Amino acid sequence: MTRGSGEHIGFLGGGHMGRALVVSLLRQGTDPASITVGEADAARRDALATELGIRTVADNLAVALEADILLLAVKPQDMYAALRPLQDVLARRRPLLISIAAGLTVAQLRDALGAAASSPVVRAMPNRPAMLGVGATGLHAPPDVSAADRARAAAVLGAAGIVAWIEDEALMDAVTAVCGSGPAYFFRLAEALAEAGRAQGLPAEVADRLAAATLAGAGAMAAADPQLAALRESVTSRGGTTAAALAQFEADGLGRSVARAVEAAVVRGRELAAAASGA
């Protein structure tokens, strides 16, 4: 989705994730003039226009009237209210709709679309590293979405990093828990690592810098070779310090804790979807 593609990309919502995707598109060469963001918050709207050089508007209808691809980047509980006033224009124009709202199913989105329910709809769950071009996105499209529209969706999200198609929509909640929420888990682990370093006597600034750099370096290694078990083994000498630390992780139930955390995120995503339906 680069300069010269001829398609106009609209966003409903310019929050953290919407902004990250705009930044990733611009980095890949998308013409700023081909992007419009609808954002209710005036300060956020002005910041997007000033800092990124894109067009921003307060009225979502103006976005829908020109978008060939429309990113639905509002909160799940706000989706129905955002889409209902746009049903007629979306029914007439039939843009490709890409939702990044956690939990909302294709059926729920089409219910909110009303007269525009026949528009092609793709669900996406990106994550915040998208703003650096190193994100990860799970994508789902129902069978009635054409191969061409799937390719268009993959091109937009592919600007932000890797994409993986999920054929079973029920698994999108797991994608949200692993991918969408996942960066926070690693940040929390790095925080804990820095805290432990301070407890062992490291100066606070040194502990923070070392933990952050270690997180970044491990991520770079995983990006280059995503064989996670092999990577772990490659940095673990038998009987060494790393092995001792990993053994303590296992004794304390790290695997069980992570599994329960992911399950909690899956449950919360479903709760958000259910609440949105009742909005």
GULO-250270 format. One record per atom (N, C-alpha, C): y, x, z. Coordinates in steps of 0.1 Angstrom, whole numbers, plus 5000, padded with zeros to 4 digits. Last residue first. Layout:
BEGIN
YXZ...
//
This chain:
BEGIN
497547545235498947555235499647435228494847555233495347445241496847445242494447785220494047655213494647535220495147975239496047955227495647825220493047965256494347915261495247885249491048075241490947935245492247885250492148335237491848245226491748105230492048425264493348415257493248325245489248425268490148335276491548315269488548625251488048485248488848385256489748845264490048805250489648665247488348845288489748815288490248775274485748925279485948795285487448755285486349185270485849085261486048945266487149305294488149295283487649185273484749295308485949225313487049205302483249465292482849325293484049245298484549705297484549655283484249505283483949735324485349725320485449665306481149755324481749635330483249625326480949995310480349875304480949755311482150175328482750145315482250025309480350155350481750115352482450085338477950255339478050115343479450065345478850525334478450435323478450285327479450615361480450605350480050505339478050635386477950515377478950505367477950855401478850765405478950635396476151005386475750965400476650855405477651055364476450975363476050925376479651235375479951105368478851005367477951435383478551355393479051225387477151535359476151485367476751395378479651635349478951515343477851455351479951845367480951735367480251615361477852015361477951965374478851845375478352075334477151995337477251935351480652225337480752095331479552005334479652455351480552365357480652225351476052485343477452525344478352425351473452415336473752465349475152515352474052455302473152415313473352485326477352365291476352475293475352435305478852165270478152155283477052265284479752125245480752185255480152185269477752015231478252145226479252205236477251765243476351875245476852005241479551625232479351645247478451765250478851635205480051705210479951725225476551475205476451625201477651695206477651235212476651295221476551445218479351185190479851195204478851275213480151265161478851265168479051285183482451275145482251165155480851155160484451525139482951505139482551405149487151495139486551585129485051565128487551325161487951285148487351365137486651485182485951365178486251315165488651685181487351725179486451605175490851525188490851595175489451635172490151455214490251345204490251415190490251695227488951625226489051525215493051745225492051835218490751765217494151535240494451545226493451635219492951595265492751465259492951475244494151845269492651835269492251705262496851775271496351855260494851855258496751625295497151565282496651645270495851815313495051695311495451635298497952005312496652045308495751925305500151855320500151915307498751945303499451785346499651675336499551735322499152035359498051945358498151835347501852125356500752195350499552105348503151945372503551955358502452025350501951985398501851855391502151865376499852275403501252215403501152085394496652245417497452275406498852215407495052175439496052275441496952305429493251975437492652105439493752215439494951765433494251765446493651905448495651815407496651835417496051845431493251745395493751885394494751915405493151475400492151555406492551705406495351395384495351375398494351465406494351465359495451535364495651515379492251275358491951415357493051505362493651035359492751075370492351215370494851055334495651045346494851095358492651055317493451175318494351175330491850795322490950905326491751035327493950655311493750645326492750755330493750725285494950765292494650765307491350605279491350745279492650795286492150335282491050385291491050545291494050305263494450295277493350355286492550305239493450415242493850415257491050045240490450175243491450285246491949805231492249845245491949985248490949815204492349775208492749825221488249915208489249985200490649945204486849775228486549915225487749985219487949515227487749575240487549725238487949455200489249445208489049525221485249465195486149555188487449565196484449245209483949375213484849485207485549045194486049065208485549195214484249065170485549115171486149125185481748955170481849095175483249145176481948715157481748715172481848855178481848775130483148755137483048765152480149015114479948905124481148885132481149225100480749105093480548985102483749435101482849375110482449235104484749745087484549605085483449545094487049975098485649935098485549785097489350235091489050095092487550075091491550495104490350445098490150295100495150455098493950535102492650475096497150315087497250345101496150425106496550245062497650335063497750385077494550065065494150195063495250295064495949825066495549885079495050025077496449805038497549795047497149865060493849835027494949925023496049925033492449615037492049745041493149855037493849405024493949415038493549555043493049464997494449465001494649485016490349424999490849564996492349575000490249155004489649245014490249385012491249074980492049054992491549135003489049144963490449194961491349184973487048994973486949134974488249204972488348694990487848774978487748924981487048495015488148595011487548685001484948345022485748295011486948385008483648465044483048475030483948435019486248615065485148515062484748525047486648945076487048845067485948745065487749175100486749075096487348975087488049515111488549405102487349305100489249745135488149665130488749545122490850055133490949915131489649855127492550325148491250275144491350115144495050575140494550455146493150425141496750775131495350815136494750695144499350735126498450745115497050785118500850695147500750835144499850855131500550425151501950465148501950615144497950395157498350365144499650415141497450415184497650535177497950515162497150135191498450195191498550335185494849965169495250015182496550105180493849655153494249795153494449845167491949415142492249465156492549615155492249135121492349285123492549315138491148885099491348925113491349085114492448725071491648835076492048865091492548455049492848495063491848615066493948285022493048395026493448445040494647935027495048075024494048175029493847695035493047755025493547895021495747605054494447655059493547725048498147495051497947625045496647685049498247265066498147255052497947385045497247455093497347315088497147315073497347685109497947685095498047545089495847635131497247645133498047645119493347635119493847505125495347515127493247895111493347795101493747655106492948015136494148045128494347935117490547905144491747875152492947905143488848025125488947885126490147835133489148295131489648245118489748095118490248325165489248325155489848275142491948535187492048415179491048425167491548785200490748665204490848555195494748925194493448935201492848795204496148925163496248855176494848865182496649005138496249115147496249055162495848865107496148845121495748965129497048835076496348935084496748915098497048655046497348655060496448745068498348665015497248715023497748715037500048355007499948495009498648535015500648084995499348134997499348294998502847914988502848054984501448124985502247664998502747674985502547824980501447715024500547635015500947655001503747835034502547915033501447845024505447615034505747725025504547815024504047445053504347405039504647515030503847595077502647555070502947515056505747695095505647765082504547705073505647565119506847545111506747605097503047675128503247535125504547505116503247945136502747915123503047765119504347965162504848045151504447995137502747805177504147775176504747845165500247945175500447805170501847775167500848195187500548185173500748045167501348245213502448205206502148175191498948345224499448215229500648165222498748595210497848485208498348345212501948715199500948705209500048585206502248815164502748755176501648745186501748915139501749005150502348945162500348875110500648785121500548865134501648975080500949025092501348935103501248875047501948845060501148885072501948965015501048985026501748965039504148855002502848854995501648875005506948695015505848785018504648755008509048515013508948625003507748715005508848315031509348275018509148385008508348425056507248365048507648335034510848515063509748615061508748555052512248285067512748375057511648485053510848175088510748115075511148205064511548325110510248355104510148285091514648445117513948325112512648365105515848685122515448605134514548485130514848985105515548855105515048785118515249305090514749225101515549095101514349555067515049435069514449355080514349905078513749785072514649665074514950135091515650105078515049995070514250215116513250225105513750195091516450195132515650315133514650335122517749955125518450075126517550195125515649765126516449775114517149915114514649795152513749805141514549835128516949725167516349865168515449895156517349465161518349565157517749705157515049355173515349335158516349445154515449415199514249465192514449465177517649255204517749395206516549465199516748995198517849055190517849205192513648855194514448935203515549015195512248755172513248665179514148745188511648875140511648905154512648825162510148945111510748835118510548865133510649205088510049165101510849055107509749315056510649235064509949195077509549565031509049515044510149435051510549685009509449585007508949535020512349875016512949745011511849645009510850095023511350005034511849875029507950145004509350125003509850045015505350345018505850215014507350205014504450595025505250585014505650445009503150635049502350645037503150615024505150575067504650715066503850735053505350305064506450385059505950535058502950235077503150205063504250285057503450315103502350375095502450355080505550155110505750305110504650365101504249905110505449935101505650085099502449945130501949925117503049945106504149965152503250075149502750065135505449715152506249835149505349955145503249565160503849535147504649655143502749665186501749685175502349665161505149615200504649745199503649765187506849355179506549425191505849565189507749185159508049325158507849405171506648905141506648975154506849125152505348875112505848775123505648845136506149065084505549065098506148945106505349115050506149055060505349055074505649295021504849275033505749225044505449244986506349244998505449215010504249464961504049354970504949364982504649684945505149554940504949444950503949944947502849854947503349714942505950124951505650084937504549984936504750294978505850274970505450234956501550154989502550254988503750214979498850095000500050005000501250095000
//
